[in-house]
Amino acid sequence: MARPPQGVSQAAWNRLSPFQQSVYRAACQIPRGQTRTYQWIAQRIKRPNAVRAVGNALHVNPFAPLVPCHRVVRADGTLGGFAQGVAAKRRLLQEESALKTA
């Protein structure tokens, strides 16, 4: 049985699909103050063609910000989507100094 990230209950973790667990584990490896792409996660979990599925899994992440899906951006560096809105994603990244303010 895979252990959940810190702060996430085992029972809640066990309700996720194995794919979601792998995506969320990869997102947890992104250091505070940094970003990675959806493609980075897809490659990290050895599913390089699953970029869209990675985005879908992150969109329904029930553990944000414990599982930091806000640190995942598009390949071109733009923010991409965020369930709580792009403004919230921008604010979280600015608080972590991962996004330069204009």
mmCIF file of the C-alpha atoms, coordinates in Angstrom:
data_MODEL
# 
_entry.id   MODEL 
# 
loop_
_atom_site.group_PDB 
_atom_site.id 
_atom_site.type_symbol 
_atom_site.label_atom_id 
_atom_site.label_alt_id 
_atom_site.label_comp_id 
_atom_site.label_asym_id 
_atom_site.label_entity_id 
_atom_site.label_seq_id 
_atom_site.pdbx_PDB_ins_code 
_atom_site.Cartn_x 
_atom_site.Cartn_y 
_atom_site.Cartn_z 
_atom_site.occupancy 
_atom_site.B_iso_or_equiv 
_atom_site.pdbx_formal_charge 
_atom_site.auth_seq_id 
_atom_site.auth_comp_id 
_atom_site.auth_asym_id 
_atom_site.auth_atom_id 
_atom_site.pdbx_PDB_model_num 
ATOM 1   C CA . MET A 1 1   ? 0.000  0.000  0.000   1.00 0.00 ? 1   MET A CA 1 
ATOM 2   C CA . ALA A 1 2   ? 1.505  3.329  -1.073  1.00 0.00 ? 2   ALA A CA 1 
ATOM 3   C CA . ARG A 1 3   ? 1.950  5.952  1.593   1.00 0.00 ? 3   ARG A CA 1 
ATOM 4   C CA . PRO A 1 4   ? 0.197  9.262  1.008   1.00 0.00 ? 4   PRO A CA 1 
ATOM 5   C CA . PRO A 1 5   ? 1.943  12.644 1.080   1.00 0.00 ? 5   PRO A CA 1 
ATOM 6   C CA . GLN A 1 6   ? 2.288  14.277 4.482   1.00 0.00 ? 6   GLN A CA 1 
ATOM 7   C CA . GLY A 1 7   ? -1.036 15.656 5.682   1.00 0.00 ? 7   GLY A CA 1 
ATOM 8   C CA . VAL A 1 8   ? -3.178 13.353 3.519   1.00 0.00 ? 8   VAL A CA 1 
ATOM 9   C CA . SER A 1 9   ? -5.034 10.516 5.229   1.00 0.00 ? 9   SER A CA 1 
ATOM 10  C CA . GLN A 1 10  ? -4.399 6.969  4.106   1.00 0.00 ? 10  GLN A CA 1 
ATOM 11  C CA . ALA A 1 11  ? -8.138 6.412  3.671   1.00 0.00 ? 11  ALA A CA 1 
ATOM 12  C CA . ALA A 1 12  ? -8.485 9.404  1.329   1.00 0.00 ? 12  ALA A CA 1 
ATOM 13  C CA . TRP A 1 13  ? -5.348 8.377  -0.568  1.00 0.00 ? 13  TRP A CA 1 
ATOM 14  C CA . ASN A 1 14  ? -6.663 4.854  -1.071  1.00 0.00 ? 14  ASN A CA 1 
ATOM 15  C CA . ARG A 1 15  ? -9.773 6.212  -2.824  1.00 0.00 ? 15  ARG A CA 1 
ATOM 16  C CA . LEU A 1 16  ? -7.609 7.566  -5.669  1.00 0.00 ? 16  LEU A CA 1 
ATOM 17  C CA . SER A 1 17  ? -6.768 5.651  -8.810  1.00 0.00 ? 17  SER A CA 1 
ATOM 18  C CA . PRO A 1 18  ? -3.167 4.436  -9.146  1.00 0.00 ? 18  PRO A CA 1 
ATOM 19  C CA . PHE A 1 19  ? -2.725 6.993  -11.947 1.00 0.00 ? 19  PHE A CA 1 
ATOM 20  C CA . GLN A 1 20  ? -3.868 9.862  -9.714  1.00 0.00 ? 20  GLN A CA 1 
ATOM 21  C CA . GLN A 1 21  ? -1.564 8.670  -6.949  1.00 0.00 ? 21  GLN A CA 1 
ATOM 22  C CA . SER A 1 22  ? 1.413  8.663  -9.303  1.00 0.00 ? 22  SER A CA 1 
ATOM 23  C CA . VAL A 1 23  ? 0.569  12.153 -10.607 1.00 0.00 ? 23  VAL A CA 1 
ATOM 24  C CA . TYR A 1 24  ? 0.146  13.557 -7.096  1.00 0.00 ? 24  TYR A CA 1 
ATOM 25  C CA . ARG A 1 25  ? 3.365  11.931 -5.882  1.00 0.00 ? 25  ARG A CA 1 
ATOM 26  C CA . ALA A 1 26  ? 5.225  13.538 -8.796  1.00 0.00 ? 26  ALA A CA 1 
ATOM 27  C CA . ALA A 1 27  ? 3.658  16.938 -8.053  1.00 0.00 ? 27  ALA A CA 1 
ATOM 28  C CA . CYS A 1 28  ? 4.874  16.634 -4.463  1.00 0.00 ? 28  CYS A CA 1 
ATOM 29  C CA . GLN A 1 29  ? 8.446  16.366 -5.777  1.00 0.00 ? 29  GLN A CA 1 
ATOM 30  C CA . ILE A 1 30  ? 8.328  19.901 -7.192  1.00 0.00 ? 30  ILE A CA 1 
ATOM 31  C CA . PRO A 1 31  ? 10.231 22.114 -4.742  1.00 0.00 ? 31  PRO A CA 1 
ATOM 32  C CA . ARG A 1 32  ? 8.558  25.161 -3.251  1.00 0.00 ? 32  ARG A CA 1 
ATOM 33  C CA . GLY A 1 33  ? 9.409  28.209 -5.328  1.00 0.00 ? 33  GLY A CA 1 
ATOM 34  C CA . GLN A 1 34  ? 9.761  26.210 -8.549  1.00 0.00 ? 34  GLN A CA 1 
ATOM 35  C CA . THR A 1 35  ? 7.454  25.040 -11.308 1.00 0.00 ? 35  THR A CA 1 
ATOM 36  C CA . ARG A 1 36  ? 7.376  22.068 -13.658 1.00 0.00 ? 36  ARG A CA 1 
ATOM 37  C CA . THR A 1 37  ? 5.301  21.284 -16.721 1.00 0.00 ? 37  THR A CA 1 
ATOM 38  C CA . TYR A 1 38  ? 2.491  18.821 -17.238 1.00 0.00 ? 38  TYR A CA 1 
ATOM 39  C CA . GLN A 1 39  ? 4.877  17.059 -19.633 1.00 0.00 ? 39  GLN A CA 1 
ATOM 40  C CA . TRP A 1 40  ? 7.487  16.788 -16.856 1.00 0.00 ? 40  TRP A CA 1 
ATOM 41  C CA . ILE A 1 41  ? 4.988  14.939 -14.675 1.00 0.00 ? 41  ILE A CA 1 
ATOM 42  C CA . ALA A 1 42  ? 3.902  12.697 -17.564 1.00 0.00 ? 42  ALA A CA 1 
ATOM 43  C CA . GLN A 1 43  ? 7.521  11.749 -18.212 1.00 0.00 ? 43  GLN A CA 1 
ATOM 44  C CA . ARG A 1 44  ? 8.265  11.358 -14.514 1.00 0.00 ? 44  ARG A CA 1 
ATOM 45  C CA . ILE A 1 45  ? 5.479  8.793  -14.133 1.00 0.00 ? 45  ILE A CA 1 
ATOM 46  C CA . LYS A 1 46  ? 6.590  7.038  -17.324 1.00 0.00 ? 46  LYS A CA 1 
ATOM 47  C CA . ARG A 1 47  ? 3.433  7.987  -19.237 1.00 0.00 ? 47  ARG A CA 1 
ATOM 48  C CA . PRO A 1 48  ? 4.860  10.556 -21.709 1.00 0.00 ? 48  PRO A CA 1 
ATOM 49  C CA . ASN A 1 49  ? 1.713  10.601 -23.858 1.00 0.00 ? 49  ASN A CA 1 
ATOM 50  C CA . ALA A 1 50  ? -0.600 11.225 -20.907 1.00 0.00 ? 50  ALA A CA 1 
ATOM 51  C CA . VAL A 1 51  ? -0.087 14.984 -20.624 1.00 0.00 ? 51  VAL A CA 1 
ATOM 52  C CA . ARG A 1 52  ? -3.806 15.770 -20.880 1.00 0.00 ? 52  ARG A CA 1 
ATOM 53  C CA . ALA A 1 53  ? -4.663 13.032 -18.363 1.00 0.00 ? 53  ALA A CA 1 
ATOM 54  C CA . VAL A 1 54  ? -2.094 14.544 -15.991 1.00 0.00 ? 54  VAL A CA 1 
ATOM 55  C CA . GLY A 1 55  ? -3.850 17.900 -16.323 1.00 0.00 ? 55  GLY A CA 1 
ATOM 56  C CA . ASN A 1 56  ? -7.219 16.293 -15.664 1.00 0.00 ? 56  ASN A CA 1 
ATOM 57  C CA . ALA A 1 57  ? -5.913 14.513 -12.567 1.00 0.00 ? 57  ALA A CA 1 
ATOM 58  C CA . LEU A 1 58  ? -4.438 17.741 -11.224 1.00 0.00 ? 58  LEU A CA 1 
ATOM 59  C CA . HIS A 1 59  ? -7.678 19.605 -11.927 1.00 0.00 ? 59  HIS A CA 1 
ATOM 60  C CA . VAL A 1 60  ? -9.580 17.325 -9.543  1.00 0.00 ? 60  VAL A CA 1 
ATOM 61  C CA . ASN A 1 61  ? -6.812 17.231 -6.902  1.00 0.00 ? 61  ASN A CA 1 
ATOM 62  C CA . PRO A 1 62  ? -8.679 17.107 -3.567  1.00 0.00 ? 62  PRO A CA 1 
ATOM 63  C CA . PHE A 1 63  ? -5.524 17.776 -1.546  1.00 0.00 ? 63  PHE A CA 1 
ATOM 64  C CA . ALA A 1 64  ? -4.425 21.197 -2.812  1.00 0.00 ? 64  ALA A CA 1 
ATOM 65  C CA . PRO A 1 65  ? -2.202 22.813 -1.637  1.00 0.00 ? 65  PRO A CA 1 
ATOM 66  C CA . LEU A 1 66  ? -0.765 19.775 0.208   1.00 0.00 ? 66  LEU A CA 1 
ATOM 67  C CA . VAL A 1 67  ? -0.348 18.247 -3.244  1.00 0.00 ? 67  VAL A CA 1 
ATOM 68  C CA . PRO A 1 68  ? 0.957  21.378 -5.003  1.00 0.00 ? 68  PRO A CA 1 
ATOM 69  C CA . CYS A 1 69  ? -0.794 21.225 -8.370  1.00 0.00 ? 69  CYS A CA 1 
ATOM 70  C CA . HIS A 1 70  ? -0.411 25.014 -8.587  1.00 0.00 ? 70  HIS A CA 1 
ATOM 71  C CA . ARG A 1 71  ? 3.307  24.452 -9.332  1.00 0.00 ? 71  ARG A CA 1 
ATOM 72  C CA . VAL A 1 72  ? 2.492  22.786 -12.650 1.00 0.00 ? 72  VAL A CA 1 
ATOM 73  C CA . VAL A 1 73  ? 2.448  25.016 -15.738 1.00 0.00 ? 73  VAL A CA 1 
ATOM 74  C CA . ARG A 1 74  ? 2.111  24.631 -19.492 1.00 0.00 ? 74  ARG A CA 1 
ATOM 75  C CA . ALA A 1 75  ? 5.104  23.807 -21.673 1.00 0.00 ? 75  ALA A CA 1 
ATOM 76  C CA . ASP A 1 76  ? 5.220  27.420 -22.903 1.00 0.00 ? 76  ASP A CA 1 
ATOM 77  C CA . GLY A 1 77  ? 5.475  28.685 -19.321 1.00 0.00 ? 77  GLY A CA 1 
ATOM 78  C CA . THR A 1 78  ? 1.948  30.076 -19.106 1.00 0.00 ? 78  THR A CA 1 
ATOM 79  C CA . LEU A 1 79  ? -0.015 29.164 -16.032 1.00 0.00 ? 79  LEU A CA 1 
ATOM 80  C CA . GLY A 1 80  ? -2.640 26.914 -17.561 1.00 0.00 ? 80  GLY A CA 1 
ATOM 81  C CA . GLY A 1 81  ? -5.747 26.004 -15.629 1.00 0.00 ? 81  GLY A CA 1 
ATOM 82  C CA . PHE A 1 82  ? -6.426 25.740 -11.934 1.00 0.00 ? 82  PHE A CA 1 
ATOM 83  C CA . ALA A 1 83  ? -9.614 24.538 -10.247 1.00 0.00 ? 83  ALA A CA 1 
ATOM 84  C CA . GLN A 1 84  ? -9.687 27.584 -7.942  1.00 0.00 ? 84  GLN A CA 1 
ATOM 85  C CA . GLY A 1 85  ? -8.990 29.943 -10.852 1.00 0.00 ? 85  GLY A CA 1 
ATOM 86  C CA . VAL A 1 86  ? -5.852 31.224 -12.531 1.00 0.00 ? 86  VAL A CA 1 
ATOM 87  C CA . ALA A 1 87  ? -5.732 34.276 -10.232 1.00 0.00 ? 87  ALA A CA 1 
ATOM 88  C CA . ALA A 1 88  ? -5.472 31.952 -7.217  1.00 0.00 ? 88  ALA A CA 1 
ATOM 89  C CA . LYS A 1 89  ? -2.730 29.943 -8.951  1.00 0.00 ? 89  LYS A CA 1 
ATOM 90  C CA . ARG A 1 90  ? -0.819 33.149 -9.713  1.00 0.00 ? 90  ARG A CA 1 
ATOM 91  C CA . ARG A 1 91  ? -1.143 34.298 -6.084  1.00 0.00 ? 91  ARG A CA 1 
ATOM 92  C CA . LEU A 1 92  ? 0.115  30.964 -4.700  1.00 0.00 ? 92  LEU A CA 1 
ATOM 93  C CA . LEU A 1 93  ? 3.112  30.997 -7.039  1.00 0.00 ? 93  LEU A CA 1 
ATOM 94  C CA . GLN A 1 94  ? 3.902  34.609 -6.163  1.00 0.00 ? 94  GLN A CA 1 
ATOM 95  C CA . GLU A 1 95  ? 3.764  33.734 -2.458  1.00 0.00 ? 95  GLU A CA 1 
ATOM 96  C CA . GLU A 1 96  ? 6.286  30.967 -3.140  1.00 0.00 ? 96  GLU A CA 1 
ATOM 97  C CA . SER A 1 97  ? 8.429  33.308 -5.288  1.00 0.00 ? 97  SER A CA 1 
ATOM 98  C CA . ALA A 1 98  ? 8.020  30.946 -8.238  1.00 0.00 ? 98  ALA A CA 1 
ATOM 99  C CA . LEU A 1 99  ? 6.435  33.646 -10.372 1.00 0.00 ? 99  LEU A CA 1 
ATOM 100 C CA . LYS A 1 100 ? 7.870  37.076 -10.977 1.00 0.00 ? 100 LYS A CA 1 
ATOM 101 C CA . THR A 1 101 ? 5.452  39.932 -10.494 1.00 0.00 ? 101 THR A CA 1 
ATOM 102 C CA . ALA A 1 102 ? 5.105  42.362 -13.376 1.00 0.00 ? 102 ALA A CA 1 
# 
